[in-house]
Amino acid sequence: MKRQHAFTLVELMTAVAIVAILAAVGVSSYRTFSAKGKWGEVMPCINDAGLRMENYRNNHGRYPTDADVWAALNSSGDCSDHYEGAITVFDNGAHYTIAFCDRKKSIWDPEKLDIWVTTDTIPTAVHYRNPIEEQNEAVPETYTDNFPSDCQANW
């Protein structure tokens, strides 16, 4: 009689375990690379907003204090598909804080938003809240009380 060859339960469970481990590593790597791709999108947006604020100050002697700062800057603040920008101007137009917050909360941890911030004293954007690498950069303490309310509602 001819014997048929088949997988044993142990062999099948071993194959399933290997596939599960590879999937876990793959999903984690995908999440990291996806987030870093979005970071490349937000950097030009936040730097452009900072340049527009400085150009406005050079032309008017102060930062815009209008209710609609984006209109004063001739920008929508919506140059990114994944991030939403908000600006707070304080001390009678002497200082500003710009924050870009991730519009879509993380599917892994909805409490951890991705937030980029720049101020009139920081020459480039800082990663204020980094949920992927969990290495947050500091913002001058006088500015943290003046984070834009649009982002703050989600913090």
Sequence and secondary structure as in RCSB ss.txt:
>XXXX:A:sequence
MKRQHAFTLVELMTAVAIVAILAAVGVSSYRTFSAKGKWGEVMPCINDAGLRMENYRNNHGRYPTDADVWAALNS
SGDCSDHYEGAITVFDNGAHYTIAFCDRKKSIWDPEKLDIWVTTDTIPTAVHYRNPIEEQNEAVPETYTDNFPSD
CQANW
>XXXX:A:secstr
        HHHHHHHHHHHHHHHHHHHHHHHHHHHHHHHHHHHHHHHHHHHHHHHHHHHHSS   SS HHHHTT 
 S   SSEEEEEEEETTTTEEEEEEEESS  SS TT   EEEEETT SS EEEE TTT       HHHHTT  HH
HHTT 
